[in-house]
């Protein structure tokens, strides 16, 4: 029980520090090549109230990128300097990273590229049970809805359209005793990269 409370306390502290750091950034930066790929804020969303819980912070979500500090349109070479996970595959078309969680759960993140820019991000969350799937799903749905607006359901996925033409998809891919979620972030209208599972 003490370990659980300690984990919650650390996650809360991390989320609070991240919120403080994000609050100190200025928003009147000139557009240049370093910020061109970053997501643009949705004027209808109060980003200060955007819910980044301890669970979402453990995924590495930020308020100023699509996933873990990386956005569609970023230089593909920046992925290797930004991503802190363990690389498990790397070729000219994509690079994949694994992130392990203390609960014996994990996440695989694949960053695809086209013309030297990040073109699609796919995330596979490998979870322990239905309770974990439901918890992550609920928190990710709340996060994406606060960030991108109302969701729509389509073919078993929950989808959001972002302000810069991106489409975010969340799907429960649990089968039998294998529990998980798949998240895809891609330009609207693009056929998502085929799922690895």
C-alpha positions in Angstrom: 0.0 0.0 0.0 2.8 2.4 0.9 4.4 1.6 -2.5 1.2 2.4 -4.3 0.8 5.7 -2.4 4.4 6.6 -3.2 3.8 5.9 -7.0 0.7 8.1 -6.9 2.7 10.9 -5.1 5.5 10.8 -7.6 3.2 10.8 -10.6 1.3 13.7 -9.1 4.5 15.6 -8.5 5.7 14.9 -12.0 2.3 16.2 -13.5 2.4 19.3 -11.3 6.0 20.1 -12.3 5.2 19.6 -15.9 2.1 21.9 -15.6 4.3 24.5 -14.0 7.0 24.3 -16.7 4.3 24.5 -19.5 2.8 27.5 -17.8 6.0 29.4 -18.0 6.5 29.0 -21.7 5.6 32.0 -23.9 3.2 31.6 -26.7 4.4 34.5 -28.9 7.3 32.7 -30.5 8.0 33.4 -34.1 7.4 30.4 -36.5 10.6 28.8 -37.6 11.8 25.4 -38.7 12.1 24.2 -35.1 8.5 24.9 -34.3 6.9 24.3 -37.7 5.9 20.7 -36.9 4.4 21.3 -33.5 0.7 21.1 -33.1 -1.0 24.5 -33.0 -3.2 25.2 -30.0 -7.0 24.9 -30.5 -8.4 28.3 -29.5 -11.6 26.6 -28.2 -9.6 24.5 -25.6 -8.4 25.6 -22.2 -5.1 23.9 -22.2 -4.4 24.8 -18.6 -7.4 22.6 -17.7 -6.3 19.8 -20.1 -6.2 16.6 -18.0 -2.8 15.0 -17.8 -3.1 12.5 -15.1 -0.3 10.4 -13.5 -1.2 7.6 -15.9 -1.1 9.8 -18.9 2.1 11.4 -17.7 3.7 7.9 -17.6 2.9 7.6 -21.3 4.9 10.8 -21.9 2.0 12.9 -23.1 2.6 16.7 -23.4 0.4 19.6 -24.2 2.6 20.8 -27.1 3.1 17.7 -29.2 1.1 14.8 -30.6 2.9 12.1 -28.7 5.9 12.1 -26.3 7.3 15.4 -27.5 7.0 14.5 -31.2 4.4 15.8 -33.7 3.4 15.0 -37.2 5.6 17.1 -39.6 8.7 17.1 -37.2 12.0 16.2 -38.8 12.3 12.4 -38.6 15.9 12.7 -37.4 14.6 14.5 -34.2 12.8 11.3 -33.1 16.0 9.7 -32.1 17.1 12.6 -30.0 13.6 13.2 -28.4 12.4 9.7 -27.7 13.7 8.1 -24.5 12.3 4.6 -25.0 14.4 1.6 -26.0 14.6 1.2 -29.8 13.5 -2.2 -31.0 13.4 -1.6 -34.8 14.7 1.0 -37.1 14.7 1.2 -40.9 14.4 3.9 -43.6 10.6 3.9 -43.2 10.1 3.9 -39.4 11.6 3.6 -36.0 10.0 1.8 -33.0 10.5 2.2 -29.3 9.4 0.2 -26.3 8.6 1.7 -22.9 8.2 -0.5 -19.9 6.0 0.4 -17.0 6.5 -0.8 -13.3 3.2 -2.8 -13.5 4.7 -5.2 -16.1 2.7 -3.3 -18.8 4.4 -1.8 -21.8 4.0 0.5 -24.8 5.4 0.2 -28.3 5.6 3.5 -30.2 6.3 3.5 -34.0 7.1 6.7 -35.8 6.8 6.6 -39.6 8.3 9.0 -42.0 7.7 10.4 -45.4 10.1 12.8 -47.1 12.2 13.1 -43.9 9.2 14.2 -41.8 7.2 12.3 -39.2 4.1 11.2 -41.1 2.3 8.8 -38.7 2.6 7.7 -35.1 1.1 4.4 -33.9 1.0 3.3 -30.2 0.4 -0.2 -28.9 -0.4 -0.4 -25.2 0.1 -3.9 -23.8 -2.0 -4.0 -20.6 -2.6 -6.6 -17.9 -6.3 -6.8 -17.6 -9.7 -5.3 -18.5 -9.6 -2.8 -15.5 -6.3 -1.4 -16.9 -7.7 -1.2 -20.5 -10.8 0.6 -19.2 -8.8 3.0 -17.1 -6.4 4.0 -19.9 -9.3 4.2 -22.3 -11.3 6.5 -20.1 -8.4 8.8 -19.4 -7.2 8.9 -23.0 -10.7 9.7 -24.2 -11.0 12.6 -21.7 -7.6 13.9 -22.7 -8.2 13.7 -26.5 -11.7 15.2 -26.1 -10.4 18.1 -24.1 -7.6 18.6 -26.7 -9.4 18.0 -30.0 -13.1 18.4 -29.3 -16.0 15.9 -29.6 -15.2 12.4 -30.6 -17.0 10.3 -33.2 -17.3 6.5 -33.2 -16.5 4.6 -36.4 -15.9 0.9 -36.9 -15.0 0.2 -33.3 -12.7 3.2 -32.9 -13.1 6.5 -31.2 -11.8 9.3 -33.5 -10.9 12.9 -33.1 -10.0 15.5 -35.8 -7.3 18.0 -34.7 -7.0 21.6 -35.6 -4.0 21.1 -38.0 -5.6 18.3 -40.0 -4.5 15.4 -37.9 -6.8 12.5 -37.0 -6.4 10.6 -33.7 -7.9 7.1 -33.4 -8.3 5.0 -30.2 -9.2 1.4 -30.4 -9.6 -1.4 -27.9 -7.7 -4.3 -29.4 -8.1 -6.8 -26.5 -8.6 -10.4 -27.6 -9.0 -13.2 -25.1 -6.4 -12.9 -22.4 -4.4 -10.3 -24.4 -5.4 -6.8 -23.3 -4.5 -3.6 -25.0 -5.2 -0.3 -26.8 -4.0 1.0 -30.2 -3.7 4.7 -30.9 -3.0 6.1 -34.3 -2.1 9.7 -35.1 -2.1 10.5 -38.8 -3.1 13.2 -41.3 -6.8 13.2 -41.9 -7.9 11.0 -44.8 -4.7 9.0 -44.8 -5.1 5.2 -44.6 -3.6 4.3 -41.2 -0.5 2.2 -41.1 -1.5 -1.5 -40.7 -1.6 -2.7 -37.1 1.1 -5.0 -35.9 -1.5 -7.0 -33.9 
